[in-house]
């Protein structure tokens, strides 16, 4: 039978390919297997080069820093108001104004976490853990207890320094890392004493960086938080957030009550910047101008202006809407009013309130800032001088 020319050519090619492949396999160097046997051999080699261990990186990280994590027990004495009936004129007339009224006090117990950062006994924690405490007791993981003294607190950043006196005894010290080179997706290990369960460790990742305090639901703070899904529970406050090497990268602070798996930690670099001031009992400078504000876009302004129940007409631009001017503040003295829209600071356009707050913070105390704002159809230029924030809620 005679095959067509094109079929004979294809047959020749296939024969040559088969012979070449067979020759190549037959002539592989000694010790080199065929492709179907190559993967298992390389896997065996790779596995042999990595020593097997039962210890995870989490265990190694906690072993490095865990001994320096402490439990902080507090006691706060609250004086309650006397019964209003004792101020009643009829009661006073009947029993006399000199009727002895014993003071009514109530002792409230609290608990949180912290970590030792210096072998002299300096401990970092949250301000809300020790705020107003009349008694502080610090317990180490090894069972030792010390009376603690609150050296300084800063409500604006929710940071505090507590001092214990080791009296010559050796103290474990937590290694501090940096929060400046963190990335979303990095490991995050939370260590603390949640709900009274000492030495609890949870694992997660860094979910977001630079989460504003307003977004975190605590607008009276000035912190750009690390957001993590590592479980943080009551009692974890003040404890360290660690990286995979066991270095402290943050201080566990808060959770979102309306969500699961959303916790917030103060970046350790922010704590480093003020820890010496707090340890010395000093006041941390926090410049402010005294406005409550919100971001506004052109579309939002238009919707507001079309609403017949809107309290005021807003310039239809992207900017920062002044919702309230606090009395007795630099903003009031500068002439800023509710309904103004700030559009520039020192000649630089601006439309984000968080950025304006950073500019004020970085300017320092008693510094003049030139604000450009729109009021109705007028464009105004006002100069406001920063001052020390006295009340974190303002």
HELIX and SHEET records of a PDB file:
HELIX    1   1 UNK A    5  UNK A   26  1                                  22    
HELIX    2   2 UNK A   35  UNK A   49  1                                  15    
HELIX    3   3 UNK A   57  UNK A   65  1                                   9    
HELIX    4   4 UNK A   66  UNK A   68  5                                   3    
HELIX    5   5 UNK A   84  UNK A   87  5                                   4    
HELIX    6   6 UNK A   89  UNK A   95  1                                   7    
HELIX    7   7 UNK A  127  UNK A  130  1                                   4    
HELIX    8   8 UNK A  194  UNK A  196  5                                   3    
HELIX    9   9 UNK A  213  UNK A  216  1                                   4    
HELIX   10  10 UNK A  268  UNK A  279  1                                  12    
HELIX   11  11 UNK A  298  UNK A  306  1                                   9    
HELIX   12  12 UNK A  330  UNK A  334  1                                   5    
HELIX   13  13 UNK A  353  UNK A  363  1                                  11    
SHEET    1   A 7 UNK A 145  UNK A 147  0                                        
SHEET    2   A 7 UNK A 135  UNK A 139 -1                                        
SHEET    3   A 7 UNK A  69  UNK A  80 -1                                        
SHEET    4   A 7 UNK A 104  UNK A 118 -1                                        
SHEET    5   A 7 UNK A 122  UNK A 125 -1                                        
SHEET    6   A 7 UNK A 159  UNK A 163 -1                                        
SHEET    7   A 7 UNK A 149  UNK A 154 -1                                        
SHEET    1   B 7 UNK A 187  UNK A 192  0                                        
SHEET    2   B 7 UNK A 200  UNK A 212 -1                                        
SHEET    3   B 7 UNK A 224  UNK A 228 -1                                        
SHEET    4   B 7 UNK A 263  UNK A 267 -1                                        
SHEET    5   B 7 UNK A 248  UNK A 255 -1                                        
SHEET    6   B 7 UNK A 240  UNK A 242 -1                                        
SHEET    7   B 7 UNK A 187  UNK A 192 -1                                        
SHEET    1   C 2 UNK A 287  UNK A 288  0                                        
SHEET    2   C 2 UNK A 387  UNK A 388 -1                                        
SHEET    1   D 4 UNK A 291  UNK A 296  0                                        
SHEET    2   D 4 UNK A 319  UNK A 325 -1                                        
SHEET    3   D 4 UNK A 341  UNK A 345 -1                                        
SHEET    4   D 4 UNK A 348  UNK A 349 -1                                        
SHEET    1   E 5 UNK A 291  UNK A 296  0                                        
SHEET    2   E 5 UNK A 319  UNK A 325 -1                                        
SHEET    3   E 5 UNK A 341  UNK A 345 -1                                        
SHEET    4   E 5 UNK A 368  UNK A 375 -1                                        
SHEET    5   E 5 UNK A 378  UNK A 385 -1                                        
END                                                                             
